[in-house]
């Protein structure tokens, strides 16, 4: 691209935000036409602003996180697997095991 790089970036942002602005405009118009209350429109705008701020913060935080090499991830998974205590599942039909008692059967008590 030729020209000022700042204008190019601004042009890309406005092109990306144009559909979102149109959708927000239509939603606000729908809320005001259906209910007629200004508080619903303000609540919708506040929710949209909070959601977009959260999305922007998460995007910036994800970009600032350093890339982790794949070998380090594999090593971490392998180490976690070795530290994890595995409890073998009981097999009631295994040799030497008595079958579990059925629930609801009365126990014989010594008198």
C-alpha distances in whole Angstrom, upper triangle without the diagonal:
4,7,9,8,12,11,8,11,13,12,12,15,17,16,18,21,21,23,25,26,27,30,31,32,34,35,37,38,40,41,42,44,46,47,47,47,44,45,44,40,40,41,38,36,37,37,33,32,34,33,29,30,32,29,26,29,29,26,25,29,28,25,27,29,29,29,33,33,35,38,39,39,41,43,43,44,47,48,48,50,53,54,54,57,58,61,63,63,67,68,71,73,72,76,78,76,78,77,76,78,77,77,80,82,85,86,89,91,94,97
4,7,8,11,10,9,12,14,13,14,17,18,18,20,22,23,26,27,28,29,31,33,33,35,37,38,39,41,43,44,45,47,49,48,48,45,46,45,42,42,43,40,37,39,39,35,34,36,35,31,32,34,31,28,31,32,28,27,31,30,27,29,32,32,32,35,36,38,41,42,41,44,46,46,47,50,51,51,53,56,56,57,60,61,64,66,67,70,72,75,76,76,79,81,80,82,80,79,82,81,80,83,86,88,89,93,94,97,100
4,6,9,8,8,11,12,12,14,16,17,17,20,22,22,25,27,27,28,31,32,32,34,36,37,38,40,42,42,44,46,48,47,47,44,45,44,40,40,41,39,36,37,38,34,33,35,34,30,31,33,31,28,30,31,28,27,30,30,27,29,32,32,33,36,38,40,43,43,43,45,48,47,48,51,52,52,54,57,57,58,61,62,65,67,68,72,73,76,77,77,81,83,81,83,82,80,83,82,81,84,86,89,90,93,94,98,100
4,5,5,6,9,10,11,13,15,16,17,19,20,21,24,25,25,27,30,30,31,33,35,35,37,39,40,41,43,45,46,45,45,42,42,42,38,38,39,37,34,35,35,32,30,32,32,28,28,30,28,25,27,29,26,24,28,28,25,26,29,30,31,35,36,38,41,41,41,44,46,46,47,50,51,51,53,55,56,56,60,61,64,66,66,70,72,75,76,76,80,82,80,82,80,79,81,80,79,82,85,87,88,92,93,96,98
4,5,5,6,9,10,11,12,14,15,17,18,20,23,24,24,26,28,29,30,32,34,34,36,38,39,40,42,44,45,44,44,41,41,40,37,36,37,35,32,33,33,30,28,30,29,25,25,27,25,22,24,26,22,21,24,24,21,22,26,26,27,31,32,35,38,38,37,40,42,42,43,46,47,47,49,52,52,52,56,57,60,62,63,66,68,71,73,73,76,78,76,78,77,75,77,77,76,78,81,84,84,88,89,92,95
4,5,5,6,8,10,11,12,14,15,16,18,21,22,21,24,26,26,27,30,31,31,33,36,36,37,39,41,42,41,40,37,38,37,34,33,34,32,29,30,30,27,25,27,27,23,23,25,23,20,22,24,21,19,23,23,20,22,25,26,27,31,33,36,39,38,38,41,43,42,43,46,47,47,49,52,52,52,55,57,60,62,62,66,68,71,73,73,76,78,76,78,76,74,77,76,75,77,80,83,83,87,88,91,93
4,5,5,6,9,10,10,12,14,15,16,19,20,20,22,25,25,25,28,30,30,31,34,35,35,37,39,41,40,39,36,37,36,33,32,34,31,28,29,30,27,25,27,27,23,24,26,24,21,24,25,22,21,25,25,23,24,28,29,30,34,36,38,41,41,40,43,45,44,45,49,49,49,51,54,54,54,58,59,61,63,64,67,69,72,74,74,77,79,77,79,77,76,78,77,76,78,81,84,84,88,89,92,95
4,5,5,6,9,10,11,12,14,15,18,19,20,22,24,25,25,28,29,30,31,34,35,36,37,40,41,40,40,37,38,37,33,33,34,32,29,30,30,27,25,28,27,23,23,26,23,20,23,24,21,20,24,24,21,23,26,27,28,32,33,35,38,38,38,41,43,42,43,46,47,47,49,52,52,52,55,56,59,61,61,65,67,70,71,71,75,77,75,76,75,73,76,75,74,76,79,82,83,86,87,91,93
4,5,5,6,9,10,11,12,14,17,17,18,20,22,23,24,26,28,28,30,32,33,34,36,38,39,38,38,35,35,34,31,31,31,29,26,27,27,24,22,24,23,19,20,22,20,17,19,21,17,17,20,20,18,20,23,24,25,29,31,33,36,36,35,38,40,39,40,43,44,44,46,49,49,49,52,53,56,58,58,62,64,67,68,68,72,74,72,73,72,70,72,72,71,73,76,79,79,83,84,87,90
4,5,5,6,9,10,10,12,15,16,15,18,20,20,21,24,25,25,27,29,30,31,33,35,36,35,35,32,33,32,28,28,29,27,24,25,25,22,20,23,22,18,19,21,19,17,19,21,18,18,22,22,20,22,25,27,28,31,34,35,39,38,37,41,43,41,42,46,47,46,48,51,51,50,54,55,58,60,60,63,65,68,70,70,73,75,73,75,73,71,73,72,71,73,77,79,80,84,85,88,90
4,5,5,6,9,10,11,14,15,15,17,19,20,20,23,25,25,26,29,30,31,33,35,36,35,35,33,34,32,29,29,30,27,25,26,26,23,22,24,23,20,21,23,21,19,22,23,20,20,24,24,22,24,27,29,29,33,35,36,40,40,39,42,44,43,43,47,48,47,49,52,52,52,55,56,59,60,61,64,66,68,70,70,74,76,74,75,73,72,74,73,72,74,77,80,81,84,85,89,91
4,6,5,6,9,10,13,14,14,16,18,19,20,22,24,25,26,28,30,31,32,34,36,35,35,33,33,32,29,29,29,26,24,25,25,22,21,23,21,18,19,21,18,16,20,20,17,18,21,21,19,21,24,26,26,30,32,33,37,36,35,38,41,40,40,43,45,44,45,49,49,48,52,52,55,57,57,61,62,65,66,67,70,72,70,72,70,68,70,69,68,71,74,76,77,81,82,86,88
4,5,5,6,8,11,11,12,14,16,16,18,20,21,22,24,26,27,28,30,32,33,33,32,30,30,29,25,25,26,23,20,22,22,18,17,19,18,14,16,18,15,13,17,18,15,15,19,19,17,20,23,25,26,29,32,33,37,36,35,38,40,39,39,43,44,43,45,48,47,47,50,51,54,56,56,59,61,64,65,66,69,71,69,70,69,67,69,68,66,69,72,74,75,79,80,83,86
4,5,5,6,9,10,10,12,14,15,15,18,19,20,22,24,25,26,28,30,31,30,30,28,29,27,24,24,25,22,20,21,22,18,17,20,19,15,17,20,17,16,19,21,18,19,22,23,21,24,27,29,29,33,35,36,40,40,38,41,44,42,42,46,47,46,48,51,51,50,53,54,56,58,58,62,63,66,67,68,72,73,71,73,71,69,71,69,68,70,73,76,77,81,82,85,87
4,6,5,8,10,10,12,14,15,16,18,20,21,22,24,25,27,28,30,31,31,31,29,30,28,25,26,26,23,21,23,23,19,19,22,20,17,19,21,18,17,21,22,19,20,24,23,22,25,27,29,29,33,35,36,39,39,38,40,43,42,42,45,47,45,47,50,50,50,53,53,56,57,57,61,62,65,66,67,70,72,70,72,70,68,70,68,67,69,73,75,76,80,82,85,87
4,6,7,8,10,11,12,14,15,17,18,20,21,23,24,26,27,29,30,30,30,28,29,27,24,24,24,21,19,21,20,17,17,19,17,14,16,18,15,14,18,18,15,17,20,20,19,22,24,26,27,30,32,33,37,36,34,37,40,38,38,42,43,42,44,47,47,46,49,50,52,54,54,57,58,61,63,63,67,69,67,68,66,64,66,65,64,66,69,72,73,77,78,81,83
4,6,5,6,9,10,11,12,14,15,16,18,20,21,22,24,26,27,27,27,25,25,23,20,20,21,18,16,18,17,14,14,16,15,12,14,16,14,13,17,18,16,17,21,21,20,23,25,28,28,32,34,35,39,38,36,39,41,40,40,43,45,43,45,48,48,47,50,50,53,54,54,58,59,62,63,64,68,69,67,68,66,64,66,65,63,65,69,71,72,76,77,81,83
4,5,5,6,9,10,11,12,14,15,17,18,20,21,22,24,26,26,26,24,25,23,20,21,22,19,17,19,19,15,16,19,17,15,17,20,17,17,20,21,19,21,24,24,24,27,29,31,32,35,37,38,42,41,39,42,45,43,43,47,48,46,48,51,51,50,53,53,56,57,57,60,61,64,65,66,70,72,69,71,68,66,68,66,65,67,71,73,74,78,79,83,85
4,5,5,6,9,10,11,12,14,15,16,18,20,21,22,24,25,25,24,24,22,19,20,21,17,16,19,18,14,16,18,16,14,17,19,17,17,21,21,19,22,25,24,24,27,29,32,32,35,37,37,41,41,38,41,44,42,42,45,47,45,46,50,50,48,51,51,53,55,54,57,59,61,63,64,67,69,67,68,65,64,65,63,62,64,68,70,72,75,77,80,82
4,5,5,6,9,10,11,12,14,15,16,18,20,21,22,23,23,21,22,19,16,17,18,14,13,15,14,11,12,15,13,11,14,16,14,14,18,18,17,19,22,22,22,25,27,30,30,33,36,36,40,39,37,40,42,40,40,44,45,43,44,48,47,46,49,49,51,53,52,56,57,59,61,62,66,67,65,66,64,62,63,61,60,62,65,68,69,73,74,78,80
4,5,5,6,9,10,11,12,14,15,16,18,20,21,21,21,19,20,18,15,16,17,14,12,15,15,11,12,15,14,12,15,17,16,16,19,21,19,21,24,25,25,27,30,32,33,36,39,39,43,42,40,43,46,44,43,47,48,46,48,51,51,49,52,53,55,56,56,59,60,62,64,65,69,71,68,69,67,65,66,64,63,65,68,70,72,76,77,80,82
4,5,5,6,9,10,11,12,14,15,16,18,20,20,21,19,21,19,15,17,18,15,13,17,17,13,15,18,17,15,18,20,19,19,23,24,22,24,27,27,28,30,33,35,36,39,41,42,45,45,42,45,48,46,45,49,50,48,50,53,53,51,54,54,56,58,57,60,61,63,65,66,70,72,69,70,67,65,67,65,63,65,68,71,72,76,77,81,83
4,5,5,6,9,10,10,12,14,15,16,18,19,19,18,19,16,14,16,16,12,12,15,14,11,14,16,15,14,17,19,17,18,22,22,21,24,26,26,27,30,32,35,35,37,40,40,44,43,41,43,46,44,43,47,48,46,47,51,50,49,51,51,53,54,54,57,58,60,62,63,67,68,66,66,64,62,63,61,59,61,65,67,69,73,74,77,79
4,5,5,6,8,10,11,12,14,15,17,17,17,15,16,14,11,12,13,9,8,12,11,8,11,14,13,12,15,17,16,17,20,21,21,23,25,26,27,29,31,34,35,38,40,41,44,43,41,44,46,44,43,47,48,46,47,51,50,49,51,51,53,55,54,57,58,60,62,64,67,69,66,67,64,62,63,61,60,61,65,67,69,72,73,77,79
4,5,5,6,9,10,11,12,14,16,15,16,14,16,14,11,13,14,11,10,14,14,12,13,17,16,15,18,20,20,20,23,25,24,26,29,29,30,32,34,38,38,41,44,44,48,47,45,47,50,48,47,51,52,50,51,55,54,52,55,55,57,58,58,60,62,64,66,67,71,72,70,70,68,65,66,64,63,64,68,70,72,75,77,80,82
4,5,5,6,9,10,10,12,14,14,16,15,17,14,11,14,15,12,12,16,15,13,16,19,18,17,20,22,21,22,26,26,26,28,31,31,32,34,36,39,40,42,45,45,49,48,45,48,51,48,48,51,52,50,51,55,54,52,55,55,56,58,57,60,61,62,64,66,70,71,68,69,66,64,65,63,61,62,66,68,70,74,75,79,80
4,5,5,6,9,10,11,12,13,14,13,14,11,9,12,12,9,10,13,12,11,14,16,15,15,19,20,19,21,24,25,25,27,29,30,31,33,35,38,39,41,44,44,47,46,44,46,49,46,46,49,50,48,49,53,52,50,52,52,54,55,54,57,58,60,62,63,67,69,66,66,63,61,62,60,58,59,63,65,67,71,72,75,77
4,5,5,6,8,10,11,11,11,10,11,9,6,9,10,8,8,12,12,11,13,16,16,16,19,21,21,22,24,26,26,28,30,31,32,34,36,39,40,43,46,46,50,48,46,49,51,48,48,52,52,50,51,55,54,52,54,55,56,58,56,59,61,62,64,66,70,71,68,68,66,63,64,62,60,61,65,67,69,73,74,77,78
4,6,5,6,9,10,10,11,11,13,11,9,12,14,11,12,15,16,14,17,20,19,19,22,24,24,25,28,29,29,31,33,34,35,37,39,43,43,46,49,49,53,51,49,52,54,52,51,55,55,53,54,58,57,55,57,58,59,60,59,62,63,65,67,68,72,74,71,71,68,66,66,64,62,63,67,69,71,75,76,79,81
4,5,5,6,8,9,11,12,13,11,9,13,14,11,13,16,16,15,18,20,20,20,23,25,24,26,29,29,30,32,34,34,36,38,40,43,44,46,49,49,52,51,48,51,53,51,50,54,55,52,53,57,56,54,56,56,57,58,57,59,61,62,64,66,70,71,68,68,65,63,63,61,59,60,64,66,68,72,73,77,78
4,6,5,6,7,8,9,10,7,6,10,10,8,11,14,14,13,16,18,18,19,22,23,23,25,28,28,29,31,33,34,35,38,39,42,43,45,48,48,52,51,48,50,53,50,49,53,54,51,52,56,54,53,55,55,56,57,56,58,60,61,63,65,69,70,67,67,64,62,62,60,58,59,62,64,66,70,71,75,76
4,6,6,5,6,7,9,8,7,10,12,11,12,15,16,16,18,20,21,21,24,25,26,27,30,31,32,33,35,36,38,40,41,45,46,48,51,52,55,54,51,54,56,53,53,56,57,54,56,59,58,56,58,58,59,61,59,62,63,65,67,69,72,74,70,70,68,65,66,63,61,62,66,68,70,73,74,78,79
4,6,6,9,10,13,11,10,14,15,14,15,18,19,19,21,23,23,24,27,28,29,30,33,34,34,36,38,39,40,42,44,47,48,51,53,53,57,56,53,56,58,55,55,58,59,56,58,61,60,58,60,60,61,62,61,63,64,66,68,70,73,75,71,71,69,66,66,64,62,63,66,68,70,74,75,79,80
4,6,9,11,13,10,11,14,15,13,16,19,18,19,21,23,23,24,27,28,28,30,33,33,34,37,38,39,40,43,44,47,48,50,53,53,56,55,52,55,57,54,53,57,58,55,56,59,58,56,58,58,58,60,58,60,62,63,65,67,71,72,69,68,65,63,63,61,58,59,63,65,67,71,72,75,76
4,5,9,10,8,9,13,13,13,15,17,17,18,21,22,23,24,27,28,29,30,32,33,34,37,38,39,41,43,44,48,49,50,53,53,57,55,52,55,57,54,53,57,58,55,56,59,58,56,58,58,58,60,58,60,62,63,65,67,71,72,68,68,65,63,63,60,58,58,62,64,66,70,71,74,75
4,7,9,8,9,12,13,13,15,17,18,19,21,23,24,25,27,29,29,31,33,34,35,37,39,40,41,43,45,49,50,52,55,55,58,57,54,57,59,56,56,59,60,57,58,62,60,58,60,60,61,63,61,63,65,66,68,70,74,75,72,71,69,66,66,64,61,62,66,67,69,73,74,77,78
4,5,6,7,9,10,11,13,15,16,17,19,21,22,23,25,26,28,29,31,32,34,35,37,38,40,41,43,47,48,50,53,54,57,55,53,55,57,54,54,58,58,55,56,60,58,56,58,58,59,61,60,62,64,65,67,69,73,74,70,70,67,65,65,62,60,61,64,66,68,72,72,76,77
4,5,5,6,9,10,11,12,14,15,16,18,20,21,22,24,26,27,28,30,31,33,34,36,37,39,41,44,46,48,51,52,55,54,51,54,56,53,53,56,56,54,56,59,57,55,57,58,59,61,60,62,64,65,68,69,73,74,71,71,68,65,66,64,61,62,66,67,69,73,73,77,78
4,5,5,6,9,10,10,12,14,15,16,18,20,21,22,24,25,27,28,30,31,33,34,36,37,39,43,44,46,50,50,53,51,49,52,54,50,50,54,54,51,53,56,54,52,54,55,56,58,57,59,61,62,65,67,70,71,68,68,65,62,63,61,58,59,63,64,66,70,70,73,74
4,5,5,6,9,10,10,12,14,15,16,18,20,21,22,24,26,27,28,30,31,33,35,36,38,41,43,45,48,48,51,50,47,50,52,49,48,52,52,49,51,54,52,50,52,53,54,56,54,57,59,60,62,64,68,69,65,65,63,60,60,58,56,57,60,62,64,68,68,72,73
4,5,5,6,9,10,10,12,14,15,16,18,20,21,22,24,26,27,28,30,31,33,35,36,40,41,43,47,47,50,49,46,49,51,48,48,52,52,49,51,54,53,51,53,54,55,57,56,58,60,61,64,65,69,70,67,67,65,62,63,61,58,59,63,65,67,70,71,74,76
4,5,5,6,9,10,10,12,14,15,16,18,20,21,22,24,26,27,28,30,31,33,35,38,40,42,46,46,49,48,45,48,50,47,47,51,51,48,50,53,52,50,52,53,54,56,56,58,60,62,64,65,69,70,67,67,65,62,63,61,59,60,63,65,67,70,71,74,75
4,5,5,6,9,10,10,12,14,15,16,18,20,21,22,24,26,27,28,30,32,33,37,38,40,44,44,47,45,43,46,48,45,44,48,48,45,47,50,48,47,49,50,51,53,52,54,56,58,60,62,66,66,63,63,61,58,59,57,55,56,60,61,63,66,67,70,72
4,5,5,6,9,10,10,12,14,15,16,18,20,21,22,24,26,27,29,30,32,35,37,39,42,42,46,44,41,44,46,43,43,47,47,44,46,49,48,46,48,49,50,52,51,54,56,57,60,61,65,66,63,63,61,58,59,57,55,56,60,61,63,67,68,71,72
4,5,5,6,9,10,10,12,14,15,16,18,20,21,22,24,26,27,29,30,34,35,38,41,42,45,43,41,44,46,43,43,47,47,45,47,50,48,47,49,50,51,54,53,56,58,59,62,63,67,68,65,65,63,60,61,60,57,59,62,64,66,70,70,74,75
4,5,5,6,8,10,10,12,14,15,16,18,20,21,22,24,26,27,29,32,34,36,40,41,44,42,39,43,44,41,41,45,45,42,45,48,46,45,47,48,49,52,51,54,56,58,60,61,65,66,63,64,61,59,60,58,56,57,61,63,64,68,68,71,73
4,5,5,6,9,10,11,12,14,15,16,18,20,21,22,24,26,27,31,32,34,38,38,41,39,37,40,42,39,38,42,42,40,42,45,43,42,44,45,46,48,48,50,53,54,57,58,62,63,60,60,58,55,56,55,53,54,58,59,61,65,65,68,70
4,6,5,6,8,10,10,12,14,15,16,18,20,21,23,24,26,29,31,33,36,37,40,38,36,39,41,38,38,42,42,40,42,45,44,42,45,46,47,49,49,52,53,55,58,59,62,64,61,61,59,57,58,56,54,56,60,62,63,67,68,71,73
4,5,5,6,9,10,10,12,14,15,16,18,20,21,23,24,28,30,32,36,37,40,38,36,39,41,38,38,42,42,40,42,45,44,43,45,46,48,50,50,53,55,57,59,60,64,65,62,63,61,59,60,58,57,58,62,64,65,68,69,72,74
4,6,5,6,9,10,11,12,14,15,16,18,20,21,23,26,28,30,34,35,38,36,34,37,38,35,36,39,39,37,39,42,41,39,42,43,45,47,47,50,52,54,57,57,61,62,59,60,58,56,57,56,54,55,59,61,62,65,66,69,71
4,5,5,6,9,10,11,12,14,15,16,18,20,21,25,26,28,32,32,35,34,31,34,36,33,33,37,37,35,37,40,39,38,40,41,43,45,45,48,50,52,54,55,59,60,57,58,56,53,55,54,52,54,57,59,60,64,65,68,70
4,5,5,6,9,10,10,12,14,15,17,18,20,24,25,27,31,32,35,33,31,34,36,34,34,38,38,36,38,41,40,39,42,43,45,47,47,50,52,54,56,57,61,62,59,60,59,56,58,57,55,57,60,62,63,67,68,71,73
4,5,5,6,9,10,11,12,14,15,17,18,22,24,26,30,31,34,32,30,34,35,33,33,37,37,35,37,40,39,38,41,42,44,47,47,50,52,55,57,58,61,62,60,61,59,57,58,57,55,58,61,63,64,67,68,71,73
4,5,5,6,9,10,10,12,14,15,17,20,22,24,28,29,32,30,28,31,32,30,30,34,34,32,34,37,36,35,38,39,41,43,43,46,49,51,53,54,57,59,56,57,55,53,55,54,52,54,57,59,60,64,64,67,70
4,6,5,6,9,10,11,12,14,16,19,20,23,26,27,30,28,26,29,31,29,29,33,33,31,33,36,35,35,38,38,41,43,43,46,48,51,53,53,57,58,56,57,55,53,55,54,52,55,58,60,61,65,65,69,71
4,5,5,6,9,10,11,12,14,18,20,22,26,27,30,28,27,30,32,30,30,34,34,32,35,38,37,36,40,41,43,45,46,49,51,54,56,56,60,61,59,60,58,56,58,57,56,58,61,63,64,68,69,72,74
4,5,5,6,9,10,11,12,16,18,21,24,26,29,27,25,29,30,27,28,32,32,30,33,36,34,34,37,39,41,44,44,47,50,52,55,55,58,59,57,59,57,55,57,56,55,57,60,62,63,66,67,70,72
4,5,5,6,9,10,11,14,16,18,22,23,26,24,22,25,27,24,25,29,29,27,30,32,31,31,34,35,38,40,41,44,46,49,51,51,55,56,54,55,54,52,54,53,52,54,57,59,60,64,64,67,70
4,5,5,6,9,10,13,15,17,21,22,25,24,22,25,27,25,26,29,30,28,31,34,33,33,36,37,40,42,43,46,48,51,53,53,56,58,56,57,56,54,56,55,54,57,60,62,63,66,67,70,73
4,5,5,6,9,12,14,17,20,22,25,24,23,26,28,26,27,30,30,29,32,34,34,34,37,39,41,44,45,48,50,53,55,55,59,60,58,60,58,56,58,58,57,59,62,64,65,68,69,72,74
4,5,5,6,10,12,15,18,20,23,21,20,24,25,22,24,27,27,26,29,31,30,30,34,35,38,41,42,45,48,50,53,52,56,57,55,57,55,54,56,55,54,57,60,62,62,65,66,69,71
4,5,5,9,10,12,16,17,20,19,17,21,22,20,21,25,25,24,27,29,29,29,32,34,37,39,40,43,46,48,50,50,54,55,53,55,54,52,54,54,53,56,59,61,61,65,65,68,71
4,6,8,9,13,16,18,21,19,19,22,24,22,23,27,27,26,29,32,31,32,35,37,40,42,43,47,49,52,54,53,56,58,56,58,57,55,58,58,57,60,62,64,65,68,69,72,74
4,6,9,12,16,18,21,19,18,22,23,22,23,27,26,26,29,31,30,31,35,36,40,42,43,47,49,52,54,54,57,58,57,59,58,56,58,58,57,60,63,65,65,68,69,72,74
4,7,9,13,15,17,15,15,19,19,18,20,23,23,22,25,27,27,27,31,33,36,38,40,43,46,49,51,50,53,55,53,55,54,53,55,55,55,57,60,62,62,65,66,69,71
4,6,10,13,15,13,13,17,17,16,19,21,21,21,24,26,26,27,31,33,36,38,40,44,46,49,51,50,53,55,53,56,55,54,56,56,56,59,61,63,63,67,67,70,73
4,7,9,12,11,11,14,15,15,17,19,20,20,23,25,25,26,30,31,35,37,38,42,44,48,49,48,51,53,52,54,53,52,55,55,55,58,60,63,62,66,67,69,72
4,6,9,7,7,11,12,11,13,16,16,17,19,21,22,23,27,28,32,34,36,39,41,45,46,45,48,50,48,51,51,50,52,53,53,56,58,60,60,63,64,67,70
4,6,5,7,9,10,11,13,15,16,17,19,21,22,23,27,28,32,33,35,39,41,45,46,45,47,49,48,51,51,50,53,53,54,57,59,61,61,64,65,67,71
4,5,5,6,9,10,11,12,14,15,17,19,20,21,25,26,29,31,33,36,38,42,43,42,44,46,45,48,48,47,50,51,51,54,56,59,58,62,63,65,68
4,5,5,6,9,10,11,12,14,15,17,18,20,24,25,28,30,32,36,37,41,42,41,43,45,44,47,47,47,50,51,51,55,56,59,58,61,62,65,68
4,5,5,6,9,10,10,12,14,15,17,18,22,24,27,29,31,35,37,41,42,41,43,45,44,47,47,46,49,50,50,53,55,57,57,60,61,63,66
4,5,5,6,9,10,11,12,14,15,17,20,21,25,27,29,33,35,38,40,38,41,43,42,44,44,43,46,47,47,50,52,55,54,57,58,61,64
4,5,5,6,9,10,11,12,14,15,19,20,23,25,27,31,32,36,37,36,38,40,39,42,42,42,45,46,46,50,51,54,53,56,57,60,63
4,5,5,6,9,10,11,12,14,18,19,23,25,27,31,33,36,38,36,38,40,39,42,42,42,45,46,46,50,52,54,53,56,57,59,62
4,5,5,6,9,10,11,12,16,18,21,23,26,29,32,35,37,35,38,39,38,41,41,40,43,44,44,48,50,52,51,54,55,57,60
4,5,5,6,9,10,11,14,15,19,21,23,27,29,32,34,32,35,37,35,38,38,37,40,41,41,45,47,49,48,51,52,55,58
4,5,5,6,9,10,13,14,18,20,22,26,28,31,33,31,33,35,34,37,37,37,40,41,42,45,47,49,48,51,52,54,58
4,5,5,6,9,12,14,18,20,23,26,29,32,34,32,34,35,34,37,38,37,40,41,42,45,47,49,48,50,51,53,57
4,5,5,6,10,12,15,18,20,24,26,30,32,30,33,34,33,35,35,34,38,39,39,42,44,46,45,48,49,51,54
4,5,5,8,9,13,15,18,21,23,27,29,27,29,31,30,33,33,32,35,36,37,40,42,44,43,46,47,49,53
4,6,8,10,13,15,18,21,24,27,29,27,29,30,29,32,33,32,36,37,38,42,43,45,43,46,47,49,52
4,6,9,13,15,18,21,24,28,30,28,30,31,30,32,33,32,35,37,37,40,42,43,42,45,45,47,51
4,6,10,12,15,18,21,24,27,25,28,28,27,30,30,29,32,33,33,37,38,40,39,42,43,45,48
4,6,10,12,15,19,22,24,22,25,25,24,26,27,26,29,30,31,34,35,37,36,38,39,41,45
4,6,9,12,15,18,20,19,21,22,21,24,24,23,26,28,28,32,33,35,34,37,38,40,43
4,6,9,12,15,18,16,19,19,18,20,20,19,23,24,25,29,30,31,30,33,34,36,40
4,6,9,12,14,13,15,16,15,18,18,18,21,23,24,28,28,31,29,32,33,36,39
4,6,10,12,11,14,15,13,16,15,15,18,20,21,25,25,28,27,30,31,34,37
4,6,9,8,11,12,10,12,12,11,15,17,18,22,22,25,24,26,28,31,34
4,5,5,9,11,8,10,10,11,14,16,18,22,22,25,24,26,29,31,35
4,6,9,9,6,7,6,7,11,13,15,19,18,21,21,23,25,28,31
4,7,9,7,8,7,10,13,14,18,21,20,23,23,25,27,30,33
4,6,6,9,9,12,15,17,20,24,23,26,25,26,29,31,34
4,6,9,10,13,17,19,22,25,24,26,25,26,29,30,34
4,7,10,12,15,18,21,24,23,24,23,24,26,27,31
4,6,9,12,15,18,21,20,21,20,21,23,25,29
4,6,9,12,15,18,16,18,16,18,20,22,26
4,6,9,12,15,14,16,16,17,20,23,26
4,6,9,12,12,14,13,16,18,21,25
4,6,9,8,10,10,13,15,19,22
4,7,6,10,11,14,17,20,23
4,6,9,10,14,16,20,22
4,6,9,12,15,19,20
4,6,9,12,16,18
4,6,9,13,14
4,6,10,12
4,7,9
4,6
4
